[in-house]
Amino acid sequence: MTSAEPVPPAGPRTGEVQASVLAALQLVEDARYRDSRRRRKLQRARVLAERAVADRRLARDQTED
């Protein structure tokens, strides 16, 4: 090797590794955010269904008396 040849890198470039790690963390955060919105929608739907069942039971019980 002469002084005109470039020195090969010792290992992976840290900039590329950091960028991919940051991108992976962003994907995880995005998934958590989307999941929490979905969970809220499911919880709201469950509450509405429970209310509907309770209303039907009350109506049924009132008509039986």
Backbone bond lengths (Angstrom), bond angles and torsions (degrees), N, CA, C in turn:
res aa  C-N    CA-C-N  psi(-1)  N-CA   C-N-CA  omega(-1)  CA-C   N-CA-C  phi
1 M - - - 1.440 - - 1.525 107.76 -
2 T 1.299 115.42 134.06 1.453 119.97 178.37 1.521 108.75 -103.99
3 S 1.283 117.05 171.73 1.462 121.13 -178.39 1.531 111.52 -70.53
4 A 1.332 119.27 -13.73 1.459 122.44 179.99 1.535 111.67 -82.00
5 E 1.331 117.49 -17.40 1.469 120.01 -179.22 1.533 110.59 -83.26
6 P 1.322 117.32 141.63 1.462 119.20 178.87 1.532 111.41 -70.93
7 V 1.284 114.47 149.84 1.464 119.73 178.29 1.531 107.85 -79.75
8 P 1.325 118.02 130.18 1.461 119.66 178.93 1.532 110.30 -68.05
9 P 1.314 117.99 146.64 1.461 119.83 179.62 1.522 110.98 -64.75
10 A 1.332 116.12 146.26 1.453 121.17 -177.54 1.518 111.87 -73.08
11 G 1.317 117.58 -30.40 1.460 121.31 -178.17 1.508 110.05 -160.34
12 P 1.305 116.31 -165.44 1.464 117.82 179.59 1.526 111.20 -67.07
13 R 1.299 115.05 149.11 1.459 119.59 179.11 1.528 109.23 -70.23
14 T 1.307 116.02 132.77 1.465 119.58 -176.12 1.518 111.91 -70.15
15 G 1.302 119.37 -29.58 1.460 121.80 179.67 1.517 111.77 -61.67
16 E 1.324 117.75 -43.06 1.454 121.04 179.93 1.528 110.41 -67.77
17 V 1.308 116.96 -41.81 1.459 120.60 -179.42 1.522 109.81 -64.50
18 Q 1.307 117.90 -44.75 1.457 120.95 -179.83 1.520 111.06 -63.74
19 A 1.312 116.40 -39.02 1.459 119.12 -179.83 1.514 110.31 -64.57
20 S 1.325 117.96 -41.95 1.458 119.36 -178.73 1.524 110.78 -70.73
21 V 1.318 117.59 -34.04 1.458 120.50 176.96 1.522 109.88 -66.92
22 L 1.323 117.54 -43.39 1.459 120.81 177.62 1.527 111.53 -62.95
23 A 1.314 116.64 -39.83 1.464 120.14 178.04 1.525 110.66 -64.62
24 A 1.316 117.58 -40.70 1.465 121.18 178.39 1.523 110.86 -64.62
25 L 1.327 117.03 -41.94 1.462 120.00 177.96 1.524 111.44 -64.01
26 Q 1.319 116.66 -37.91 1.461 120.33 178.24 1.518 110.82 -64.91
27 L 1.329 117.14 -39.98 1.462 120.55 177.49 1.521 111.20 -62.73
28 V 1.326 116.66 -40.40 1.464 120.56 178.81 1.525 110.20 -64.31
29 E 1.312 117.38 -44.98 1.469 120.73 179.08 1.523 111.22 -62.91
30 D 1.323 117.05 -41.81 1.462 120.46 178.60 1.527 110.45 -62.00
31 A 1.321 116.51 -42.21 1.466 120.16 179.90 1.526 110.43 -64.58
32 R 1.303 118.00 -40.21 1.465 120.85 178.63 1.524 110.65 -63.40
33 Y 1.319 116.85 -41.77 1.460 120.99 -179.01 1.524 110.27 -64.92
34 R 1.334 116.44 -46.05 1.460 120.28 179.32 1.516 110.94 -63.54
35 D 1.326 116.79 -39.29 1.458 120.95 -179.37 1.521 110.91 -65.80
36 S 1.329 117.97 -38.16 1.464 120.02 -179.36 1.526 110.36 -68.04
37 R 1.328 117.98 -36.55 1.470 120.28 176.25 1.515 110.24 -65.13
38 R 1.308 116.19 -42.48 1.469 120.89 -179.84 1.523 110.22 -64.30
39 R 1.321 116.16 -41.55 1.457 120.87 -179.79 1.533 110.66 -62.27
40 R 1.340 116.74 -40.40 1.470 120.58 178.39 1.521 111.03 -63.68
41 K 1.332 117.30 -40.72 1.459 120.71 178.55 1.523 110.61 -63.72
42 L 1.325 116.73 -43.56 1.469 120.50 179.40 1.524 110.73 -64.56
43 Q 1.312 116.68 -40.33 1.461 120.36 179.76 1.530 110.01 -65.22
44 R 1.312 117.12 -41.74 1.473 120.47 178.34 1.522 110.63 -63.55
45 A 1.320 117.37 -42.39 1.461 120.81 178.57 1.528 110.56 -62.73
46 R 1.317 116.85 -39.27 1.466 120.68 178.77 1.529 111.15 -64.07
47 V 1.328 116.40 -43.47 1.467 120.58 179.79 1.526 110.05 -62.69
48 L 1.327 116.87 -43.68 1.460 120.23 179.20 1.526 111.39 -63.50
49 A 1.321 117.39 -39.30 1.462 120.77 178.11 1.525 110.78 -65.96
50 E 1.331 116.68 -41.06 1.463 119.79 178.69 1.533 110.85 -64.03
51 R 1.322 117.05 -38.36 1.467 120.26 177.25 1.527 110.98 -64.26
52 A 1.322 115.95 -41.90 1.467 119.89 179.73 1.524 110.51 -61.95
53 V 1.325 117.33 -43.25 1.467 121.20 178.88 1.527 109.70 -63.24
54 A 1.316 117.46 -43.64 1.465 120.80 179.93 1.528 110.53 -63.75
55 D 1.323 117.79 -40.51 1.468 120.81 178.27 1.527 110.88 -63.85
56 R 1.322 117.12 -42.22 1.471 120.19 179.21 1.523 111.28 -64.79
57 R 1.326 116.55 -41.49 1.472 119.48 178.11 1.529 110.91 -62.44
58 L 1.317 116.03 -43.10 1.465 120.23 179.83 1.526 109.95 -62.99
59 A 1.332 117.12 -44.68 1.458 120.91 179.37 1.534 110.17 -63.06
60 R 1.318 117.50 -41.35 1.460 121.61 179.83 1.521 109.90 -64.92
61 D 1.332 117.07 -44.93 1.455 120.88 -179.31 1.524 111.53 -64.83
62 Q 1.310 118.00 -34.65 1.470 121.09 -179.60 1.526 111.23 -72.33
63 T 1.336 117.73 -33.53 1.460 120.37 -179.83 1.534 111.30 -77.03
64 E 1.334 118.11 -26.00 1.463 121.70 179.48 1.509 111.58 -72.68
65 D 1.315 118.44 -29.26 1.477 121.28 -176.34 1.479 112.97 -74.53
